[in-house]
Amino acid sequence: MPSEEELYEEHILDHYEDPFHRGELSGCTHSHEDKNPLCGDVVRIDLKLDPDGKIEDCYFSGDGCVISQASASMLLEEIQGKTIEELKQFTAEDMLKLYGPRLTPNRQKCCLLSWRVIQQAVHSPVDAADEGS
């Protein structure tokens, strides 16, 4: 029987190797990109919001460590179909719990990168004229 730690590691590697909605979202309404200046991890999140503020679709792209990329996948899987209000109530602590294993403060920054990006993405509408450029 695998230990709890081994189960977490397997779940994280699954999200890293076969991520949820990795790529770019054509027709996105909101988008934001940021990086962790300490290590260079980069995450961009594209959102398509419906007129009622519900997340219709979401994708991420970027480069970085297993933690930053797997946590982005986990976050998008978690928030797909939720409203902006529900997303705003999803805290950094919620993100760390979603990820699972305890992390050192520096590694927490890797995990929280996608959470920071999505919190900004909802305030970053895409200009239709800029889309695709």
Residue frames as a rotation matrix with the C-alpha (Angstrom) as fourth column:
MET 1
0.585 0.811 0.000 0.00
0.811 -0.585 0.000 0.00
0.000 0.000 -1.000 0.00
PRO 2
-0.191 -0.688 0.700 1.55
0.614 -0.640 -0.461 3.34
0.766 0.342 0.545 -1.03
SER 3
-0.484 -0.055 -0.873 2.14
0.806 -0.418 -0.420 5.95
-0.342 -0.907 0.247 1.64
GLU 4
0.604 0.724 -0.333 0.25
0.575 -0.686 -0.445 9.25
-0.551 0.077 -0.831 1.68
GLU 5
0.102 -0.674 -0.732 3.42
-0.334 -0.716 0.613 11.00
-0.937 0.182 -0.298 0.48
GLU 6
-0.810 -0.408 0.422 3.76
0.191 0.496 0.847 8.59
-0.555 0.767 -0.323 -2.46
LEU 7
0.007 0.900 0.435 0.11
0.951 0.129 -0.281 9.19
-0.309 0.416 -0.855 -3.41
TYR 8
0.639 0.160 -0.753 0.68
0.109 -0.987 -0.118 12.96
-0.762 -0.007 -0.648 -3.37
GLU 9
-0.368 -0.872 -0.324 3.82
-0.322 -0.208 0.924 12.59
-0.872 0.444 -0.204 -5.49
GLU 10
-0.674 0.168 0.720 1.96
0.627 0.645 0.437 10.45
-0.391 0.746 -0.540 -8.02
HIS 11
0.430 0.903 -0.023 -0.94
0.804 -0.394 -0.445 12.94
-0.410 0.172 -0.895 -8.20
ILE 12
0.428 -0.364 -0.828 1.49
-0.208 -0.931 0.301 15.84
-0.880 0.043 -0.473 -8.71
LEU 13
-0.677 -0.732 0.077 3.44
-0.136 0.227 0.964 14.00
-0.724 0.642 -0.253 -11.43
ASP 14
-0.250 0.687 0.683 0.17
0.891 0.439 -0.115 13.12
-0.379 0.579 -0.722 -13.17
HIS 15
0.743 0.553 -0.377 -0.71
0.412 -0.821 -0.394 16.83
-0.528 0.138 -0.838 -13.35
TYR 16
0.086 -0.803 -0.590 2.79
-0.426 -0.565 0.707 17.69
-0.901 0.191 -0.390 -14.55
GLU 17
-0.796 -0.492 0.352 3.01
0.021 0.559 0.829 14.98
-0.604 0.667 -0.435 -17.22
ASP 18
-0.583 0.694 0.422 -0.63
0.725 0.211 0.655 15.13
0.366 0.688 -0.627 -18.37
PRO 19
-0.924 0.108 -0.366 -1.81
0.158 -0.766 -0.624 18.62
-0.348 -0.634 0.691 -17.38
PHE 20
0.042 0.997 0.067 -5.40
0.874 -0.004 -0.485 19.84
-0.484 0.079 -0.872 -17.37
HIS 21
0.852 0.476 0.219 -5.95
0.515 -0.687 -0.512 22.43
-0.093 0.549 -0.830 -20.13
ARG 22
-0.036 -0.911 -0.411 -2.34
0.287 -0.403 0.869 23.23
-0.957 -0.087 0.276 -20.99
GLY 23
-0.365 -0.129 0.922 -2.10
0.931 -0.069 0.359 25.48
0.017 0.989 0.145 -24.04
GLU 24
-0.974 0.072 -0.216 -3.56
-0.069 -0.997 -0.021 28.72
-0.217 -0.006 0.976 -25.27
LEU 25
-0.236 0.967 0.093 -7.24
0.720 0.239 -0.651 29.59
-0.652 -0.086 -0.753 -25.32
SER 26
-0.905 0.029 0.424 -8.42
0.313 -0.630 0.710 31.30
0.288 0.776 0.561 -28.48
GLY 27
-0.046 0.935 0.353 -11.31
0.196 -0.338 0.921 33.62
0.980 0.112 -0.167 -27.77
CYS 28
-0.294 -0.084 -0.952 -10.24
0.943 0.135 -0.303 34.23
0.154 -0.987 0.040 -24.18
THR 29
0.621 0.587 0.520 -11.80
0.447 -0.809 0.381 37.24
0.645 -0.005 -0.765 -22.48
HIS 30
0.842 -0.375 0.388 -9.15
-0.539 -0.558 0.630 37.63
-0.020 -0.740 -0.672 -19.73
SER 31
0.677 -0.688 -0.263 -5.47
0.495 0.690 -0.528 36.79
0.545 0.227 0.807 -19.53
HIS 32
0.770 -0.529 0.358 -2.45
-0.638 -0.665 0.389 37.40
0.032 -0.528 -0.849 -17.34
GLU 33
0.590 -0.686 -0.426 1.15
0.419 0.711 -0.565 36.20
0.690 0.155 0.707 -17.17
ASP 34
0.716 -0.452 0.533 3.68
-0.688 -0.589 0.425 36.50
0.122 -0.671 -0.732 -14.39
LYS 35
0.324 -0.664 -0.674 6.91
0.093 0.732 -0.675 34.91
0.941 0.156 0.299 -13.26
ASN 36
0.938 -0.181 -0.296 8.65
0.316 0.097 0.944 34.00
-0.142 -0.979 0.148 -10.06
PRO 37
0.740 -0.669 0.073 11.74
-0.513 -0.632 -0.581 36.24
0.435 0.392 -0.811 -10.09
LEU 38
0.333 -0.628 0.703 13.59
-0.774 0.244 0.585 33.92
-0.539 -0.739 -0.405 -7.69
CYS 39
-0.176 -0.374 0.910 13.60
0.044 0.921 0.387 30.90
-0.983 0.108 -0.146 -10.00
GLY 40
-0.806 -0.171 -0.567 12.28
-0.494 -0.332 0.803 32.07
-0.326 0.928 0.183 -13.37
ASP 41
-0.621 0.676 0.396 9.08
0.679 0.717 -0.160 29.97
-0.392 0.170 -0.904 -13.40
VAL 42
-0.870 0.387 -0.305 6.50
-0.480 -0.807 0.344 31.51
-0.113 0.446 0.888 -15.75
VAL 43
-0.567 0.774 0.282 2.73
0.711 0.633 -0.307 30.94
-0.417 0.026 -0.909 -15.85
ARG 44
-0.871 0.457 -0.182 0.17
-0.488 -0.761 0.428 32.49
0.057 0.461 0.885 -18.17
ILE 45
-0.627 0.747 0.222 -3.54
0.529 0.617 -0.583 31.87
-0.572 -0.248 -0.782 -17.64
ASP 46
-0.887 0.458 -0.059 -6.24
-0.318 -0.513 0.797 32.54
0.335 0.726 0.601 -20.25
LEU 47
-0.681 0.730 0.064 -9.88
0.288 0.347 -0.892 32.66
-0.674 -0.589 -0.447 -19.13
LYS 48
-0.755 0.617 0.221 -13.15
0.046 -0.286 0.957 32.76
0.654 0.733 0.187 -21.02
LEU 49
-0.856 0.484 -0.185 -15.82
0.157 -0.098 -0.983 34.27
-0.493 -0.870 0.008 -18.82
ASP 50
-0.342 0.822 0.455 -19.50
0.871 0.096 0.482 34.20
0.353 0.561 -0.749 -19.67
PRO 51
-0.240 0.274 0.931 -21.62
0.043 -0.955 0.292 37.36
0.970 0.110 0.217 -19.25
ASP 52
0.795 0.600 0.090 -22.59
-0.096 -0.022 0.995 36.25
0.599 -0.800 0.040 -15.72
GLY 53
0.249 -0.795 0.553 -18.97
-0.935 -0.346 -0.077 35.98
0.252 -0.498 -0.829 -14.57
LYS 54
0.762 0.004 0.648 -18.70
-0.245 0.927 0.283 32.21
-0.599 -0.374 0.708 -14.72
ILE 55
-0.302 -0.928 -0.218 -15.46
-0.726 0.076 0.684 30.59
-0.618 0.364 -0.696 -15.91
GLU 56
0.738 0.613 -0.282 -16.57
-0.618 0.444 -0.649 28.94
-0.273 0.653 0.706 -19.15
ASP 57
0.831 -0.553 -0.067 -13.08
0.437 0.721 -0.538 27.77
0.345 0.418 0.840 -20.08
CYS 58
0.758 -0.645 0.098 -9.49
-0.577 -0.592 0.562 28.17
-0.305 -0.482 -0.821 -18.91
TYR 59
0.791 -0.609 -0.063 -6.01
0.457 0.655 -0.602 27.24
0.408 0.447 0.796 -20.11
PHE 60
0.759 -0.630 -0.167 -2.48
-0.268 -0.535 0.801 27.78
-0.594 -0.563 -0.574 -18.87
SER 61
0.744 -0.668 0.039 0.94
0.351 0.340 -0.872 27.87
0.569 0.662 0.488 -20.44
GLY 62
0.730 -0.557 0.396 4.42
-0.682 -0.634 0.365 28.47
0.048 -0.537 -0.842 -19.13
ASP 63
0.270 -0.749 -0.605 7.70
0.069 0.642 -0.763 26.96
0.960 0.164 0.225 -18.12
GLY 64
0.052 -0.342 0.938 9.11
-0.912 -0.400 -0.095 26.01
0.408 -0.851 -0.332 -14.79
CYS 65
-0.851 -0.458 0.257 9.51
-0.524 0.708 -0.474 23.40
0.035 -0.538 -0.842 -12.14
VAL 66
-0.703 0.580 -0.411 7.18
0.426 0.807 0.410 20.49
0.570 0.113 -0.814 -11.48
ILE 67
-0.529 0.507 -0.681 5.54
0.721 -0.155 -0.676 22.37
-0.448 -0.848 -0.283 -8.59
SER 68
-0.619 0.286 -0.731 4.68
-0.309 -0.945 -0.108 25.52
-0.722 0.159 0.673 -10.57
GLN 69
-0.733 0.309 -0.606 3.35
-0.616 0.077 0.784 23.66
0.289 0.948 0.134 -13.59
ALA 70
-0.694 0.497 -0.521 1.47
0.510 0.850 0.132 20.92
0.508 -0.174 -0.843 -11.72
SER 71
-0.590 0.490 -0.642 -0.15
0.540 -0.352 -0.765 23.45
-0.600 -0.798 -0.057 -9.39
ALA 72
-0.709 0.355 -0.610 -1.36
-0.610 -0.742 0.277 25.47
-0.354 0.569 0.742 -12.40
SER 73
-0.696 0.434 -0.571 -3.02
-0.196 0.651 0.733 22.33
0.690 0.623 -0.368 -13.78
MET 74
-0.636 0.433 -0.638 -4.58
0.757 0.507 -0.411 21.54
0.146 -0.745 -0.651 -10.38
LEU 75
-0.705 0.341 -0.622 -5.86
0.081 -0.832 -0.549 25.09
-0.705 -0.437 0.558 -9.98
LEU 76
-0.698 0.451 -0.556 -7.55
-0.715 -0.396 0.577 25.21
0.040 0.800 0.599 -13.39
GLU 77
-0.642 0.478 -0.600 -9.18
0.225 0.865 0.449 21.84
0.733 0.153 -0.663 -12.83
GLU 78
-0.646 0.346 -0.680 -10.48
0.732 0.031 -0.680 23.16
-0.214 -0.938 -0.273 -9.48
ILE 79
-0.574 0.370 -0.731 -11.89
-0.040 -0.904 -0.427 26.47
-0.818 -0.216 0.533 -10.78
GLN 80
-0.969 0.247 -0.026 -13.37
-0.003 0.094 0.996 25.31
0.249 0.964 -0.091 -14.12
GLY 81
-0.270 0.960 -0.072 -17.06
0.551 0.216 0.806 26.27
0.790 0.178 -0.587 -14.06
LYS 82
-0.143 0.186 -0.972 -16.84
0.948 -0.255 -0.188 28.43
-0.283 -0.949 -0.140 -10.94
THR 83
0.798 0.438 0.415 -17.83
0.523 -0.845 -0.113 32.08
0.301 0.307 -0.903 -10.76
ILE 84
-0.037 -0.799 0.600 -15.46
0.132 -0.599 -0.790 35.00
0.991 0.050 0.128 -10.35
GLU 85
0.369 0.235 0.899 -16.83
-0.791 -0.429 0.437 35.51
0.488 -0.872 0.028 -6.83
GLU 86
0.997 -0.031 0.070 -15.99
-0.007 0.870 0.493 31.90
-0.076 -0.492 0.867 -5.94
LEU 87
0.425 -0.897 0.122 -12.52
0.658 0.213 -0.723 32.34
0.622 0.387 0.681 -7.40
LYS 88
0.035 -0.397 0.917 -11.93
-0.324 -0.873 -0.365 35.52
0.945 -0.284 -0.159 -5.37
GLN 89
0.649 0.281 0.707 -12.78
-0.751 0.089 0.654 33.57
0.120 -0.956 0.269 -2.21
PHE 90
0.875 -0.427 -0.227 -10.21
0.398 0.903 -0.164 30.86
0.275 0.053 0.960 -3.07
THR 91
0.855 -0.507 0.106 -7.27
-0.473 -0.683 0.556 31.82
-0.210 -0.526 -0.824 -0.84
ALA 92
0.044 -0.941 -0.336 -3.54
-0.827 0.155 -0.540 31.14
0.560 0.302 -0.771 -0.97
GLU 93
-0.509 -0.166 0.845 -4.09
-0.740 0.585 -0.331 28.74
-0.439 -0.794 -0.420 1.93
ASP 94
0.564 0.767 0.306 -6.75
-0.407 0.580 -0.705 26.92
-0.719 0.273 0.640 -0.13
MET 95
0.683 -0.371 -0.629 -4.23
-0.637 0.119 -0.761 26.65
0.357 0.921 -0.155 -2.98
LEU 96
-0.415 -0.891 0.183 -1.57
-0.863 0.322 -0.390 25.12
0.289 -0.319 -0.902 -0.73
LYS 97
-0.211 0.435 0.875 -4.15
-0.547 0.690 -0.475 22.62
-0.810 -0.579 0.092 0.61
LEU 98
0.809 0.527 -0.262 -5.19
-0.480 0.334 -0.811 21.75
-0.340 0.782 0.523 -2.95
TYR 99
0.226 -0.821 -0.524 -1.57
-0.820 0.129 -0.557 21.07
0.525 0.556 -0.644 -3.87
GLY 100
0.802 0.225 -0.554 -1.14
0.027 0.912 0.410 18.73
0.597 -0.343 0.725 -0.92
PRO 101
0.282 -0.740 -0.611 2.38
0.887 0.443 -0.127 18.16
0.365 -0.506 0.782 0.40
ARG 102
0.811 -0.113 -0.574 3.88
0.280 -0.786 0.551 20.71
-0.513 -0.607 -0.606 2.78
LEU 103
0.508 -0.622 0.596 6.37
0.666 -0.154 -0.730 22.99
0.546 0.768 0.336 1.05
THR 104
-0.332 -0.681 -0.653 9.22
0.882 -0.470 0.042 25.18
-0.335 -0.562 0.756 2.22
PRO 105
0.261 0.466 -0.845 8.53
0.211 -0.882 -0.422 28.93
-0.942 -0.068 -0.329 1.94
ASN 106
-0.522 -0.502 -0.690 10.55
-0.551 -0.418 0.722 29.19
-0.651 0.757 -0.058 -1.30
ARG 107
-0.968 0.194 0.160 8.69
0.251 0.731 0.634 26.25
0.006 0.654 -0.756 -2.85
GLN 108
-0.122 0.955 -0.271 5.36
0.698 -0.111 -0.708 27.74
-0.706 -0.275 -0.653 -1.72
LYS 109
-0.142 0.004 -0.990 6.12
-0.420 -0.906 0.056 30.63
-0.896 0.424 0.130 -4.07
CYS 110
-0.953 -0.200 -0.227 6.31
-0.293 0.421 0.858 28.10
-0.077 0.885 -0.460 -6.93
CYS 111
-0.659 0.752 0.025 2.95
0.745 0.657 -0.116 26.63
-0.103 -0.058 -0.993 -5.94
LEU 112
0.059 0.737 -0.673 1.28
0.586 -0.572 -0.575 30.01
-0.808 -0.360 -0.466 -5.48
LEU 113
-0.844 -0.419 -0.334 2.46
-0.010 -0.611 0.792 31.49
-0.535 0.672 0.511 -8.80
SER 114
-0.772 0.595 0.223 -0.59
0.418 0.212 0.884 30.25
0.478 0.775 -0.412 -10.72
TRP 115
0.063 0.798 -0.599 -2.89
0.995 -0.099 -0.028 31.40
-0.081 -0.594 -0.800 -7.89
ARG 116
-0.260 -0.232 -0.937 -1.40
0.290 -0.945 0.153 34.91
-0.921 -0.232 0.313 -8.08
VAL 117
-0.988 -0.151 -0.031 -1.72
0.009 -0.252 0.968 34.91
-0.154 0.956 0.250 -11.88
ILE 118
-0.491 0.862 0.124 -5.38
0.724 0.324 0.609 33.87
0.485 0.389 -0.783 -11.90
GLN 119
0.085 0.485 -0.870 -6.26
0.845 -0.498 -0.195 36.48
-0.528 -0.719 -0.452 -9.26
GLN 120
-0.482 -0.330 -0.811 -4.84
-0.096 -0.901 0.424 39.11
-0.871 0.283 0.403 -11.67
ALA 121
-0.950 0.085 0.301 -6.30
0.312 0.294 0.903 37.51
-0.011 0.952 -0.306 -14.81
VAL 122
-0.091 0.995 -0.039 -9.87
0.993 0.088 -0.076 38.24
-0.072 -0.045 -0.996 -13.70
HIS 123
0.473 0.184 -0.861 -8.92
0.304 -0.952 -0.036 41.94
-0.827 -0.245 -0.507 -13.68
SER 124
-0.489 -0.762 -0.425 -7.11
-0.266 -0.334 0.904 41.78
-0.831 0.555 -0.040 -17.04
PRO 125
0.591 0.761 0.268 -9.62
0.073 0.280 -0.957 41.81
-0.803 0.585 0.110 -19.90
VAL 126
-0.468 -0.699 0.541 -8.26
0.585 0.214 0.782 41.04
-0.662 0.683 0.309 -23.34
ASP 127
-0.103 0.349 -0.931 -8.76
-0.575 -0.785 -0.231 43.64
-0.812 0.512 0.282 -26.02
ALA 128
0.621 0.438 0.650 -10.38
0.198 0.714 -0.671 41.79
-0.758 0.546 0.357 -28.95
ALA 129
0.908 -0.325 -0.264 -8.09
-0.387 -0.412 -0.825 43.71
0.160 0.851 -0.500 -31.35
ASP 130
0.024 -0.968 0.248 -5.02
-0.999 -0.016 0.035 42.34
-0.030 -0.249 -0.968 -29.51
GLU 131
0.439 0.201 0.876 -6.20
-0.409 0.913 -0.005 38.72
-0.800 -0.356 0.483 -29.42
GLY 132
0.849 -0.145 0.508 -4.05
0.438 0.731 -0.523 36.38
-0.295 0.666 0.685 -31.42
SER 133
0.722 -0.649 0.241 -1.15
-0.189 -0.520 -0.833 38.79
0.666 0.556 -0.498 -31.68
